[in-house]
Amino acid sequence: MPRSFTPAERPPLGEHPRHDRASGVRRGLAWLQETVAVIAIALALSLLVKTFLVQAFYIPSSSMEDTLAINDRILVNKLAPAVGDLQRGDVVVFTDPGGWLDDPLPQADGLRQVVIDVLTFVGIIPHDAGEHLIKRVVGIPGDTVACCGSEGRLTVNGTPVDEPYLKPGVAPSSYEFEVVVPDGTVWLMGDNRSNSADSRAHMGDPGGGFVPLEHVVGRAVVTMWPLDRVGSLGGGQDAFAEVEGAAAHP
């Protein structure tokens, strides 16, 4: 026999308990689908930006002091090498061309490392050192880079270069060298020359210390963390404004 309701129990007109529960479930599923879709789109956009436009990195060493300090977070413009507008004085991130890095940094254990890897892959957290390095472009294809001249300064194509970005008290180089930068490569040096295993340290390697352009990830454009160090990484190009014998652009 169908159940009859007392006036106190009777649902309001047009409502039913099971109908209300079903509607709630549908609303919950719709909200969940919308949330998942938003997250998926955000991750996809983050990955797209990280892959083709900009990427965050953190600084693990002192080789670029005082321009960059240990644990600084930077943003890198990944379009720069693609459009061929690298210039002398640019700060660039590049992958190890072979033999520049020692053993890789230790990784976290288990699930924590998996989470870090995923968030790094989609660009939510900065990329660690891994196989990447950061230095300053001192010579582009065709340049003759030497140190140190009679004035104790770096020279490019015979022109002495004042380097305001060098760490105070550090000499342009502690030993002499002279190289001609081959096509398709760049000559890179750190701003803390006394503590930078840069192109000079690899002149005896198979690549002669020159870094192929295909290894350049991008140009560092800004320090974004910590907040008291936020600022542009541009301006290094001004040091080379007087250099003549314009070498071929990368």
VENNOR-V828537 format. One record per backbone hydrogen bond with DSSP energy under -0.5 kcal/mol. CO is the residue of the C=O (numbers start at 1). NH is the residue of the N-H. If there is no record, write none. Layout:
((CO:NH) (CO:NH))
//
This chain:
((6:9) (6:10) (12:15) (16:20) (17:21) (18:22) (19:23) (20:24) (21:25) (22:26) (23:27) (24:28) (25:29) (26:30) (27:31) (28:32) (29:33) (30:34) (31:35) (32:36) (33:37) (34:38) (35:39) (36:40) (37:41) (38:42) (39:43) (40:44) (41:45) (42:46) (43:47) (44:48) (45:49) (46:50) (47:51) (48:52) (49:53) (49:54) (53:78) (53:79) (55:76) (56:127) (57:74) (58:60) (59:71) (62:65) (63:192) (64:67) (64:68) (69:72) (72:59) (73:224) (73:225) (74:57) (75:221) (75:222) (76:55) (76:78) (77:80) (77:219) (78:82) (79:83) (80:84) (80:85) (81:84) (87:90) (90:92) (90:137) (91:220) (92:135) (93:217) (93:218) (94:133) (109:112) (109:113) (110:113) (110:114) (111:115) (112:116) (113:117) (114:118) (115:119) (116:120) (117:121) (118:122) (119:124) (119:125) (120:123) (127:58) (129:132) (131:96) (133:94) (135:92) (136:138) (136:189) (137:89) (139:187) (140:143) (141:248) (143:145) (143:181) (144:157) (145:179) (146:155) (147:177) (149:152) (153:149) (154:161) (155:146) (156:159) (158:160) (159:156) (160:162) (161:154) (161:163) (162:164) (163:166) (167:170) (177:147) (179:145) (181:142) (182:185) (184:213) (186:188) (186:211) (187:138) (187:139) (188:199) (189:136) (191:167) (191:193) (192:195) (193:196) (196:198) (198:201) (198:202) (199:202) (200:203) (202:205) (205:208) (207:210) (210:212) (211:186) (212:215) (213:216) (215:95) (215:217) (218:93) (219:77) (221:233) (222:75) (222:224) (223:231) (225:73) (226:229) (227:230) (231:223) (235:238) (236:239) (237:240) (238:241) (240:243))
//
